[in-house]
């Protein structure tokens, strides 16, 4: 057994032992996005009217004690809603309090191809990978310290990447995307074991506000599966944060928000077949070294109008650039985008930044147990309002979805129906031909990524996805089915294959799945078993002069996800 594998086994055993240790209620710790079940459960309880309707769920992670007036982030009642309980800290010495955080263990198995999004520390991986976290929470007056590291072990087996049989000119255009984003098909060349800060944070809290340093995953926007700007698809990144802990009440309604400044890192991995040449020219253009890290600034705001209960309106904006290019104050917080102007005018300072913004809404009706939400984003924030109104489809992406809970005969049992559609593929031909895709950038050539994974929508540039889920739910428990239709990088497809009049090659995944979530006393179990049929894998098919509509390179993949969380009393 290798040293790395031995280290992982020892940590895994310690995590299992800590699961059996005495635990307690918490005070102001957050419910991290890496925990399965919790977010969906709270969201359902809000639609059922059991939790406060003041939270937008558009700025996460949440602090349930502050947002919903509950004592303890994890002490959810098994057969009802979140309840107030007496604080019972593992230790409480005058003003100093500390507790052991829940232990989380997530596993995923991919049989043939890497698959998976919104999984934080996990990587695109064939074979088995395990992600575990444990930690301790401290509180002293307004100061809080959450130490919650994560450990990852991935088998990282070899698999078929972009097929070598593609024509040379196809490779040329494929690398035009590879050279403007840092999204490796495969990480390194073998098993990976690594330890990270995970969901750790150090904060100073006062009234409704919090300021501090954090490595937690963030989620901005109303989507259940997709966020255009900030999701838990990539590992958490180190950032300064100034945020609300609960909705701030004003005369015109309530506000939630977050301001961040963080550090983004590269994957440190060259793309597969980076040595390839075409017409004696290397296809891969190396990016800046990881020493030249990227500075990310971002702002999100959510507003709940006093006169329109249940409606939330939001705005988010992010900007990243290489830290060695920063030479003016506007580079530190350009989220208000004051340097707008005609596209015909060159603006070198603006062109060095990769900027994205979006507007969001969420409407909930607890009486009808229904929510409808959406997010509409713009890639590149220097466009004027006039230009946007004339051509709103240019550089756009969007997400729309709804969730509905229908009462069944037995108490607390419901039928849940959810749908979500996300498109980052472009519809304006000029933008497709110029490769102006979401999460790529001609100057910040790592794209909108951290450690090799997109910070926003996990399926990456140019992708269009439709999903639907149906389930029986009761409190924490959920059993059902879901289906995803995933159309990968339509921008590359149209750029490469439309010009040669070959419209057969869309790379599509059809992915039905069985889902289950169940609470066994203090243990939460989440399972998702998915079968994936990949059609025209990586846009490849064999040409036949006698038959135009021929089968492409189709592949099958089985994905098994199994997660465990230990709940604190």
N, C-alpha and C positions, 0 to 999 in steps of 0.2 A: 504494500500500500504506500502511495506517495505521501510526502510530508503534508502537502496541501489537503489530500483526502483525509489523512489522519486528523488534521486540525479540524476539518469540517465535522467528522464523526464525533470528536470530543465536544465541540460546541453544541451539536445536535443533542447529545445525551444530556448535557447540562440544561439545555432548554426544556427537555422532557421532564427532568427532575424539578425544575422551577415551576412547571405546570402544577405540581403537586404541593407546592409551598403555600402557606396561608397568604391570602390576599385581602384587599380591603377596598373601601370606597375611595374615590378620588375627589379632587376639588375643581381644578381649572384646566386639567389636561385635555388635549384635543383628541378627537377620534380620527386617527390617521386614515388616509385614503387607501392604505394598503390592507386594512382590515376588511375581510369579506362580510357581507350581510348588513352591517350596521347602517350604512348610508341609505340603502334601499328601504330598510325597516323604518327608519325615522321619516323618510319621505312618504311612505305609505301612511304612517300614523298622522302625519300632517294632513294628508288628503282625507283621512277619516275624521278629522276634527279633534283628535286626541292630543295633538301638540300645537303650540302657538302658530298661527298663520302669519306671524310677522317676519319669519325668516324666509329669505328669498331662495335659499339653497344655491345661490349664484356666486358665493364667495366661500370656498371651503379650503381647509378642514374646519369643521364646526367645533365650538365649545359648548356642549349641551347645557352645562350648568348655567352659563350666562344667557344663552339664546332661549332656552326653554324653561328656565327657572327650576332646574333640577339639581340635586346634590349628587355629584359624581357623574363622570362621563360615561361609565359603562354599566351602572347598576339599573338596567332596564328590567321592568317587571315582566315575568314570564307570560302571564296570561292577561295582561292589560296594557297600560301605557307606561310611559316613563313617570316614575313617582318620586316625590321628595322623601328622603330617608335621612336619618341621623348620620352625621359624619362619624365613621369609625376607621380612623387612619391606622395603618400598620404601626406607625409611631407618631407621637404628637408631644413634643417637648416645648411647652409654652407656645411660641409662635412658629417654631420649626416643625414642619410636617413632611413626611415622606411615605411613599408607598411603592409596591412592586406593580408594574404595569402588566397587562395581559400578555401572554405569550401567543404568537401567531406563527403558524407553519403553513406555507403554501407549496404545493407541488404541481408540476405540469409535465406531461409526457406527450411528445410529438413523434409519431411513428416514422414519417418520411421527410417532412418539410417543416421549417420553423413557422410557427403561427402563434399569435397572441398580441393583444394590445392592452393598455391601461394596467400594466403589471409592475410599474415602478422599477425596482432593482433588477428584475428578470431581463434576460436578453433574448433575441431571436435564436432559437436553439432547437436542434433535432436531438431526440432522446429525452432523458429525464433531467429536470432541474428542480432544486429545492431552495426556497427562500424562507428564512426564519428571523424573527425579531423578538427581543425581550428588552426590558428596561426598568428604570426607576424614575420616579417623579418626586421632586422636592419643591416645597413652597415655604417662603419666609416673607411675611408681609406682602408687599406688592411684587416681590421677585419670585419667579418660577423657573425651574430648571428641569427639562425633560430629556433624559438620556435614554435613547431608544435605538441602538445600532441594529443593523441588519447584516446577515451573512447570506451569501449566495453560493451555491455550487451547481454548475451546469455541465452536463456530459459533453455538449458542444460537438456532436458527431458530424461527420462529413455528409454533404448532400449535394444534389444537382443545383448549381447556381445558374446564372445566365448562360444558356446553352452555347457551347463552342461552335455548333453548326450554323449559327446565325451568320449572315453575310457580313463581310468586313465593313460595309457602309452602315449596317445596322449597329455594329459595335461602336462605330464612330459617333453615331447620334445617341446611343445609350450612354456613352461616357460624357456627353455634354450635360447629362443630368447628374452623373456620378461626380463630376468636377465642380458642381455647384451645391452639393449637399454632402453631409457626412453621415450616411446611412448604410453601413456595411451590411452585405448579405450574410456574412459569417464573421464572428468575433474570434480573432486569433486562430490557432490551429489545433486545439485540443481542449481538454477539460479546464474549466475556469472555477477558481474559488476566490472570493474576495469579501472583504469586510468594509462596511461603509458606516457613516454617521446615521444613516436611516432617517427616522422621524424625530430627530433631536432638535431642541430649541432652548434658548435662554432669553427670558422676557422680563420686562418691567411693565406692570399692569396698573392702570389708573382709570377708575370709573368704567366707561364703555370702551376704552382704548387700550392698545398694547403696542409696545415697541421693543424690538430686540433683534437677535440673530437666530436664524433657523436653517435647517436642512430639510424641512418637511416638504413633501409633495403638495402642490397647490392645484386647485381646480377653479377656473373662472368660467361662468356661463351656466345656463340652465339645463344643458343636455344630460341625459342619463348615461349615454355611451360615448358621446363625442363632445369635445370642446375645441374650438378653432384656435385658441391662443394659449391656453394653459390647462394641462391635464396631468394625470399620473402615469402617462405612457412611458416617460423617461425616468431615470433615477432622480431623486431629489437633488437640488443644487443649493449650495451655500448662498444665503441671501440675507440682507437687512430687510426688516419688515416693519411697517407702521400700519396697523390695521384696527378695525373695530372688532370688539369681542361679542357684541350683540347689536341689534338695530338701534341707531341713535334717533331718539324722538325729537321732532321739531314741530313748529306750527303748521308746516305744510305737508308733513308726513315723516317717514323714517328713512334713514340712510344706512347703508353698509358699504365698506370699501377696504381697499388695501393698496399700499404703495410699497414697491419692492425695488431693490438694487442688488444684483447678484452676479455670480461668476459662472460662466459656462465653459465646459471643457470638451475637448475632442475625444473621439474614440481611441485614437492612437493606432488605428488599424487601417492598412491599405486595402483598397477594394480587391475582390477576387480578380485574378488575371490582370493585375495592374501593369504587368510587363508588356501587354499587347501593343502592337504597332499597326498602323494603317498607312500605306504608301510611305513607309520608312519614317513615319512620325509617331512618337509615343502618344497613346491615347490618354493616359492618365497624367494630369498635371498636379503635382504634389501641392498640398495646402500648407498654410503656415503651421509652424510647430505649436505644440500644446503650451509652450511657454508664453506664446502670444495669445493668452486666453481672451475670451469675449466678455464684454461688460453688457449686462442686460438690465434695463430699467423698465418698469411697468406700473400701470395704474388701472384699477378697476373700481367702479362705483355702481351701486344699486340703489334705486329710489322706489319707495312704495308710497304713491300718492294717498293723502289722507282721505280724499273723497272717493277713492276707487279701491275699496278693500279687496285683497286677493290679486291685485295687479302689481307686477314688479317690472321696472324698466332699468336697463343697465348699459354701461359703456365700458369697454376695456381697450387698452392700447399698450403695446410693447415696442421696444427698440433695442437692437443689439448692434455692437460694433467691436472691432478689435481694440483692446485697451491702449495699445501703442499709438492708435490714430486719434485718441481723445486729446483735444487741445483747446476746447472752449467750454464754457459753462453749459451751453445748450446740449452738449453731448451727454451730460449726466442725467438730464431729465427732459428729453425732447418729446414727451408723450402728449404735450398739448399741440405739437405740430404747427408751430408758427411759421415755418418756412415753405408755405404752399405757393404755387405759381404755375405758369404754363409749362407743359412737358417739353416744349421746344427750347426752353432755357436750361442750360447746364448748371447744376448746383452741386459742386464737388463735395461739400460738407454733408449734404443730404444723401448723396449717392453712396457714401461710405457706411450708411446705416441701413440695416434691414428692419423695416418697420411694418407692423401689422396692427389693425384695429378692428373692433367689431361693436355692433349694437345688439342688445339682447332684450328679450321680454319673457315673462312667465306669468301665466294667469292660473290661479287655483280656485276651485269651488268646492270647499269641504262638504257642503250640503249634497252636492252631486258626486263627490269623491272623484273629481276630475281635474286634470291639469293639461294645459296646452302651452307650448314654449317654442322659442326659436332664437336663432343667432345668425346675424348677417355680417360678414367680414369683408374687409378691403385689404389687399396686399399692396403696400406702398401708401404712405400717408401724406404724400406731398401734393395730391390732387386737390384742386379747388372744388368747392361745393357745386359750382356751375358744371364742371366736368362730370362730377358724380351724378348729378341729376340728368344730364344729357345721356350718359351711358353707364347706368348703375351695374351692368353685367361685367364691366371691365375689371379684371383681377379680383373677382368676387368669389366668396365661398359662403355656404349657408348650411344650417341645421334646423330642421323642424321636427317636432314630435309631440306625442300626447300619451297620457296614461289614464286609464279609467278603471275604477273598482266597482264591481256590481255585487250587491249583497246576495248571499245564498241563504238557504233555509236555516242552517245551524248558526248559532251565535258566533260572532267574530270571524266567520268564514266568508271569503270574497273570491270572485273571479276577476283576475287582473288581465287587462289587455293593454299592451304598449306597442307603440310604433315610433320609429325614428328614421329620418332620412338625412344624409349628409353628403354634400358635394363640394370637393375642392378642385375638380376638373373644370377647366376653363371653357367658355362658350364663345368667346370672341376669337376669331381665327388668327388675327394679327398677334394676339398674345400667345397663342399656342406656337406659332411659327418662331416667335422670338424667345421661346422657352421661359416665359415669365410665369412660372408655376409657384404655387404656395409651398412654403418651407424651403425654397431654393433661393439663391441670391448670386448675382454675377461678381460682386466684390467680397461680401462676407461669405466665402465659398464653403464654409462648414454648414451653411444653411441654418434654419431655425431648429437646432438640435442641441442635445447635451449628452455627452458620452455615447454618441452614435445612434441616438434615438430621438424622434421628433417630439418636441415639447407639447404640440397641439394634438391634432387628429392622428391617431396611431397608424392608420393605413397609408399615410404619407402623401407626397405630391400627386396631384391630379386624380385622386381616387374618389369614386362615387359608391356609396353604400346605402342599402335599404335593409332595415331589420324589423322584425315583429316578434313579440313574445306573448304567450298565453299561459296562465298559471292559476292554480288554486293556492290561495294564501290564507294563513291564519297566524296573526301576530308575527313571530320571527319565521315561521315555517312557510316554505314556498316549494311547490312541485309543478313543473310545467315543461313546455317546449319553446324553442325559439328558432328562428331562421334568419340567416344573413345572406344577402346578395352583395358581393364585393367585386367591383370593377376597378382593377388596379391601374394607376397612372394613365388615364385616358389622354393626357396631354402628350406623353411620349407616343402612344398609339397613333393619334392623329398626325403628329408631326412626322413620324417615320413612315407609316403605312398608307396614309391618305395620298401622299404625293406620288406613290408608286401604284395607286389605284387598287390597293389590296385591303379590303375592308372585312376580312374574315378573322382577324387575329386578336380580337379583344381578349385580354387575360382576365378571366372571371373565376371567382370561387363561389360555389353553392354550398352553404354550410348549415344543415339542420343540427339541432342539439337537444339533449335532455338536460334539464336543470333541476337541482334540488338543494334546498337549504333547510336545516332542521336544528332545533335547539334540544340538547340533552342536558337538562339541569344547567350546569355551569359551562358546558361545551357547545360551541356553535360549529356546525359542519356545513360546508358549502361544496357542491359538486357540479361539474359541467362536463358532459361527455359529448363531443362534437365529431361528426363525420364531415370531411371536406372533399368535395370533388372539384379539382382545379382543371379548368378548360383552357387549352392553349397556354400552358404554363410558360411564363416569361415570353409570351407573344410568339411562340414557335409552332410551326407546322411544316410538314414536308410538302413541297409542291409536286403536283401530278399534272402533266400536260393534258391528260384525258378527263380529269375530274376536278372542277373548281372547288366545290364544297366537300372538302375531305376532313376527316378528323384531325385535330391538332395533337400536340404533345399534352395528353391529359394524364393527371396524376391523382391518386387517392391518398388521403392523410387522416389518421385518427388522432384526436386531441383529447386528452384526459386531464381535467383540472380537479384537484382535491385540496381543500383548505380547512384548517382547524384554528379556532380561536377559543381561548379560555376566558370565560366571563368572570369578573370580580363580583363578589357578593354585594 
